[in-house]
Amino acid sequence: MRLKLIIIASVIAVTLAGCATYKSTMTNAKGETVTCEASGKSGFITGHYLRQGFEDYVSAAKIQGFREAPQVATKPE
């Protein structure tokens, strides 16, 4: 029983203490770029609003003609 409480408390602590970062670079037909970025604490409720705000920003950029730029892989030095 005690182990179960420790495990539950650990899961809750890790879930509430996490951070999230979302970032996307978008380009339009004219070659202009915009970077959509959101970061913050990722709890049960705040994580949802953080992601939703990021997705709203990306949607607004797409309406204005921006598209996600292709990802370029880089080698660590």
C-alpha atoms as a printed R data frame, in Angstrom:
   type eleno elety resid chain resno      x      y       z
1  ATOM     1    CA   MET     A     1  0.000  0.000   0.000
2  ATOM     2    CA   ARG     A     2  2.795  2.428   0.887
3  ATOM     3    CA   LEU     A     3  4.650  1.669  -2.366
4  ATOM     4    CA   LYS     A     4  1.484  2.377  -4.332
5  ATOM     5    CA   LEU     A     5  1.153  5.821  -2.699
6  ATOM     6    CA   ILE     A     6  4.797  6.608  -3.418
7  ATOM     7    CA   ILE     A     7  4.367  5.667  -7.080
8  ATOM     8    CA   ILE     A     8  1.178  7.736  -7.433
9  ATOM     9    CA   ALA     A     9  2.799 10.748  -5.733
10 ATOM    10    CA   SER     A    10  5.848 10.437  -8.018
11 ATOM    11    CA   VAL     A    11  3.725 10.321 -11.171
12 ATOM    12    CA   ILE     A    12  1.744 13.382 -10.072
13 ATOM    13    CA   ALA     A    13  4.910 15.313  -9.192
14 ATOM    14    CA   VAL     A    14  6.567 14.536 -12.539
15 ATOM    15    CA   THR     A    15  3.415 15.439 -14.471
16 ATOM    16    CA   LEU     A    16  3.024 18.791 -12.747
17 ATOM    17    CA   ALA     A    17  6.720 19.704 -12.889
18 ATOM    18    CA   GLY     A    18  7.282 19.212 -16.603
19 ATOM    19    CA   CYS     A    19  7.978 21.853 -19.235
20 ATOM    20    CA   ALA     A    20  6.993 21.965 -22.885
21 ATOM    21    CA   THR     A    21  8.390 23.825 -25.880
22 ATOM    22    CA   TYR     A    22  6.762 24.000 -29.291
23 ATOM    23    CA   LYS     A    23  8.498 25.692 -32.217
24 ATOM    24    CA   SER     A    24  7.873 25.812 -35.946
25 ATOM    25    CA   THR     A    25  9.407 27.982 -38.668
26 ATOM    26    CA   MET     A    26  7.069 28.802 -41.526
27 ATOM    27    CA   THR     A    27  7.719 30.362 -44.945
28 ATOM    28    CA   ASN     A    28  5.421 31.985 -47.508
29 ATOM    29    CA   ALA     A    29  5.675 32.196 -51.314
30 ATOM    30    CA   LYS     A    30  7.599 35.496 -51.081
31 ATOM    31    CA   GLY     A    31 10.312 33.860 -48.991
32 ATOM    32    CA   GLU     A    32  9.287 35.624 -45.774
33 ATOM    33    CA   THR     A    33  9.582 33.549 -42.613
34 ATOM    34    CA   VAL     A    34  7.832 33.559 -39.275
35 ATOM    35    CA   THR     A    35  8.660 31.488 -36.205
36 ATOM    36    CA   CYS     A    36  5.786 30.211 -34.103
37 ATOM    37    CA   GLU     A    37  6.973 29.364 -30.602
38 ATOM    38    CA   ALA     A    38  5.404 28.604 -27.218
39 ATOM    39    CA   SER     A    39  7.019 27.308 -24.058
40 ATOM    40    CA   GLY     A    40  6.089 26.985 -20.415
41 ATOM    41    CA   LYS     A    41  5.076 24.622 -17.672
42 ATOM    42    CA   SER     A    42  3.206 21.572 -18.826
43 ATOM    43    CA   GLY     A    43  0.711 20.586 -16.148
44 ATOM    44    CA   PHE     A    44 -2.668 18.932 -16.576
45 ATOM    45    CA   ILE     A    45 -4.450 22.143 -17.575
46 ATOM    46    CA   THR     A    46 -1.644 24.528 -18.548
47 ATOM    47    CA   GLY     A    47 -0.151 22.016 -20.988
48 ATOM    48    CA   HIS     A    48 -3.427 21.902 -22.909
49 ATOM    49    CA   TYR     A    49 -3.672 25.700 -23.155
50 ATOM    50    CA   LEU     A    50 -0.008 25.994 -24.126
51 ATOM    51    CA   ARG     A    51 -0.427 23.531 -27.003
52 ATOM    52    CA   GLN     A    52 -3.741 25.085 -28.053
53 ATOM    53    CA   GLY     A    53 -2.202 28.569 -28.192
54 ATOM    54    CA   PHE     A    54  0.658 27.270 -30.340
55 ATOM    55    CA   GLU     A    55 -1.720 25.508 -32.725
56 ATOM    56    CA   ASP     A    56 -3.870 28.665 -32.997
57 ATOM    57    CA   TYR     A    57 -0.792 30.712 -33.926
58 ATOM    58    CA   VAL     A    58  0.239 28.159 -36.583
59 ATOM    59    CA   SER     A    59 -3.309 28.108 -37.985
60 ATOM    60    CA   ALA     A    60 -3.348 31.916 -38.227
61 ATOM    61    CA   ALA     A    61 -0.012 31.857 -40.085
62 ATOM    62    CA   LYS     A    62 -1.331 29.213 -42.508
63 ATOM    63    CA   ILE     A    63 -4.371 31.388 -43.242
64 ATOM    64    CA   GLN     A    64 -1.952 34.192 -44.182
65 ATOM    65    CA   GLY     A    65 -0.201 31.888 -46.684
66 ATOM    66    CA   PHE     A    66  2.669 30.522 -44.591
67 ATOM    67    CA   ARG     A    67  3.637 26.851 -44.754
68 ATOM    68    CA   GLU     A    68  5.944 24.845 -42.529
69 ATOM    69    CA   ALA     A    69  9.522 24.988 -43.733
70 ATOM    70    CA   PRO     A    70 11.207 21.646 -44.431
71 ATOM    71    CA   GLN     A    71 13.261 20.329 -41.508
72 ATOM    72    CA   VAL     A    72 17.002 20.309 -42.067
73 ATOM    73    CA   ALA     A    73 19.007 17.742 -40.155
74 ATOM    74    CA   THR     A    74 22.275 18.988 -38.697
75 ATOM    75    CA   LYS     A    75 25.161 16.982 -37.302
76 ATOM    76    CA   PRO     A    76 26.350 17.864 -33.834
77 ATOM    77    CA   GLU     A    77 29.908 19.085 -33.797
